[in-house]
């Protein structure tokens, strides 16, 4: 696997972060001021820091373009295209930049990019979906038919080769309908015991 080049983008607010977004390419990307950290096509680990409200997003991308000479209102810089495999982070970042969700839905937490099958129950009706992003506070559930914001849900997560499932309760905090990977952000509503079990699960996934 190709090594990742680390670089960063620091902005003052969600509005300023939105100004760095460009829609070109398959999924769009973020423009970063300064000298390019590598050659075009190289994979990048981009750390995005927002001052107020304090948030950090870490996403995988690819160097897509470089502007070597500055001009009027155009400083030197480079573009980092979003990658499909980190779509959950892209969705969360853009929802925050556009101020489409509450600040609590994008709080700083350790997140794991995963592919876990989940049994979701809403109003007594079960459905099978896929969790693509998991943290102690919530999850991004891919779905072609996401539930409305505010919907109460119960999730049963099962690790491969595991005989028991981790059961969690929560509600839909935000929804994404467009794009290649539609779905919903679920904010958990669990007690300390359930949170501890989830943190242990995240440690296993990290290994």
C-alpha positions as CSV (number, residue, x, y, z in Angstrom):
1,X,0.0,0.0,0.0
2,X,1.3,3.4,-0.9
3,X,2.5,5.6,2.0
4,X,0.4,8.7,3.0
5,X,1.8,12.2,3.0
6,X,0.6,14.2,5.9
7,X,-0.5,17.8,5.5
8,X,-2.9,20.2,7.2
9,X,-5.6,22.9,6.7
10,X,-6.5,25.4,9.4
11,X,-9.5,27.6,9.2
12,X,-11.3,30.0,11.6
13,X,-14.9,28.9,11.0
14,X,-17.2,26.5,9.2
15,X,-17.9,29.3,6.6
16,X,-14.2,29.6,5.8
17,X,-13.9,25.8,5.5
18,X,-16.8,25.9,2.9
19,X,-14.8,28.4,0.9
20,X,-12.0,25.8,0.5
21,X,-14.3,23.2,-1.0
22,X,-14.3,22.7,-4.8
23,X,-16.8,20.5,-6.7
24,X,-14.5,19.5,-9.5
25,X,-13.7,15.8,-10.0
26,X,-15.6,12.8,-8.9
27,X,-16.3,13.8,-5.3
28,X,-14.8,17.3,-5.1
29,X,-12.0,18.2,-2.7
30,X,-10.4,20.9,-0.6
31,X,-7.9,23.6,-1.6
32,X,-5.0,24.2,0.7
33,X,-2.7,27.3,0.6
34,X,1.0,26.8,0.4
35,X,3.5,24.5,-1.3
36,X,2.4,21.1,-2.4
37,X,3.7,18.3,-0.1
38,X,4.2,15.9,-3.0
39,X,3.6,14.9,-6.6
40,X,0.2,14.8,-8.3
41,X,-1.6,11.5,-7.6
42,X,0.0,10.8,-4.3
43,X,-2.2,9.8,-1.4
44,X,-2.6,12.4,1.4
45,X,-3.7,12.3,5.1
46,X,-5.2,15.7,5.5
47,X,-5.9,17.1,9.0
48,X,-8.5,19.9,8.9
49,X,-8.6,22.0,12.1
50,X,-11.4,24.5,12.7
51,X,-10.8,27.1,15.4
52,X,-14.4,27.9,16.4
53,X,-16.2,25.7,17.1
54,X,-13.2,23.6,17.8
55,X,-13.3,20.6,15.4
56,X,-10.8,18.3,13.7
57,X,-11.4,16.1,10.7
58,X,-8.8,13.6,9.4
59,X,-9.4,12.3,5.9
60,X,-7.6,10.4,3.2
61,X,-7.3,12.1,-0.2
62,X,-5.2,12.4,-3.3
63,X,-3.2,15.4,-4.6
64,X,-5.2,16.5,-7.7
65,X,-3.7,19.8,-8.8
66,X,-1.1,22.4,-7.9
67,X,-1.0,26.2,-8.4
68,X,2.7,27.2,-8.4
69,X,2.3,30.9,-9.0
70,X,0.1,33.2,-7.1
71,X,-2.2,35.8,-8.7
72,X,-4.9,38.3,-7.6
73,X,-6.9,36.6,-4.8
74,X,-5.2,33.3,-5.7
75,X,-2.2,32.3,-3.5
76,X,0.0,29.3,-4.3
77,X,-1.7,26.1,-3.2
78,X,-2.8,22.6,-4.1
79,X,-6.0,20.6,-4.2
80,X,-6.8,17.4,-2.3
81,X,-9.5,15.3,-3.9
82,X,-11.8,13.2,-1.7
83,X,-11.6,9.5,-2.0
84,X,-14.7,7.2,-2.1
85,X,-13.3,4.9,0.7
86,X,-13.4,7.8,3.1
87,X,-16.8,9.1,2.1
88,X,-18.2,9.1,5.7
89,X,-15.6,11.7,6.7
90,X,-16.3,13.8,3.6
91,X,-20.0,13.8,4.3
92,X,-19.5,14.8,7.9
93,X,-17.0,17.5,7.1
94,X,-19.2,19.1,4.4
95,X,-22.3,19.0,6.6
96,X,-20.4,20.8,9.2
97,X,-18.9,23.4,6.7
98,X,-22.4,24.1,5.4
99,X,-23.8,24.3,8.9
100,X,-26.4,21.7,8.1
101,X,-26.1,19.9,11.4
102,X,-25.8,20.8,15.0
103,X,-22.2,21.3,16.3
104,X,-22.7,18.3,18.7
105,X,-23.1,15.9,15.7
106,X,-19.5,16.7,14.6
107,X,-17.8,16.8,17.9
108,X,-14.2,15.6,18.1
109,X,-14.0,11.8,18.7
110,X,-12.0,8.9,17.7
111,X,-13.6,7.4,14.6
112,X,-13.0,4.1,12.8
113,X,-13.6,3.6,9.1
114,X,-15.4,0.2,9.1
115,X,-17.6,-2.0,7.1
116,X,-19.9,-3.7,9.6
117,X,-23.3,-5.2,8.9
118,X,-25.9,-3.8,11.3
119,X,-29.5,-4.8,12.1
120,X,-31.4,-1.5,12.6
121,X,-34.9,-1.4,14.1
122,X,-37.2,1.6,13.7
123,X,-40.8,1.6,15.1
124,X,-40.6,-2.2,15.4
125,X,-39.5,-2.8,11.8
126,X,-36.0,-4.3,11.3
127,X,-33.8,-3.6,8.3
128,X,-30.2,-4.6,7.4
129,X,-27.7,-1.8,6.6
130,X,-24.0,-1.2,6.6
131,X,-22.0,0.9,9.1
132,X,-19.1,2.8,7.4
133,X,-18.0,5.1,10.2
134,X,-18.1,4.3,14.0
135,X,-17.2,6.3,17.1
136,X,-18.1,6.3,20.8
137,X,-20.8,8.9,20.1
138,X,-22.3,7.8,16.8
139,X,-22.1,6.1,13.4
140,X,-22.6,6.8,9.7
141,X,-25.0,4.2,8.3
142,X,-25.1,3.8,4.5
143,X,-28.6,3.4,3.2
144,X,-30.4,4.1,0.0
145,X,-33.5,4.8,2.1
146,X,-32.4,6.8,5.1
147,X,-34.8,7.5,8.0
148,X,-35.8,11.1,8.7
149,X,-33.9,13.3,11.1
150,X,-35.0,12.6,14.7
151,X,-36.1,9.0,14.1
152,X,-35.4,6.7,17.1
153,X,-33.4,3.6,16.2
154,X,-31.9,0.5,17.8
155,X,-28.7,-0.9,16.3
156,X,-27.3,-4.4,16.7
157,X,-23.6,-4.5,15.6
158,X,-21.8,-7.8,15.1
159,X,-18.1,-8.3,14.5
160,X,-17.0,-11.0,12.1
161,X,-16.7,-14.4,13.9
162,X,-18.5,-13.0,16.9
163,X,-21.4,-14.8,18.5
164,X,-22.9,-11.8,20.3
165,X,-24.1,-8.5,19.0
166,X,-23.6,-5.1,20.6
167,X,-26.9,-3.4,21.0
168,X,-27.1,0.4,20.9
169,X,-29.9,3.0,20.9
170,X,-29.8,6.4,19.2
171,X,-31.5,8.8,16.9
172,X,-30.9,10.0,13.3
173,X,-29.0,13.3,13.6
174,X,-28.5,14.1,9.9
175,X,-29.2,12.6,6.5
176,X,-27.5,12.6,3.2
177,X,-29.6,11.8,0.2
178,X,-27.4,12.7,-2.8
179,X,-24.1,11.3,-3.9
180,X,-22.6,7.9,-4.4
181,X,-23.0,6.8,-0.7
182,X,-26.3,8.1,0.8
183,X,-27.1,7.4,4.4
184,X,-27.7,8.8,7.8
185,X,-25.7,9.9,10.8
186,X,-26.8,8.2,14.0
187,X,-26.1,9.8,17.4
188,X,-26.0,7.3,20.2
189,X,-28.0,7.6,23.4
190,X,-26.4,5.0,25.7
191,X,-25.4,4.7,29.3
192,X,-21.9,4.3,30.6
193,X,-21.9,0.5,30.4
194,X,-22.9,0.6,26.7
195,X,-20.3,3.2,25.9
196,X,-17.6,1.2,27.6
197,X,-18.6,-1.9,25.5
198,X,-18.4,0.3,22.3
199,X,-15.0,1.7,23.2
200,X,-13.7,-1.9,23.7
201,X,-15.1,-2.8,20.3
202,X,-13.4,0.2,18.7
203,X,-10.1,-1.0,20.3
204,X,-10.5,-4.4,18.7
205,X,-11.3,-2.8,15.3
206,X,-8.2,-0.6,15.6
207,X,-6.0,-3.7,16.0
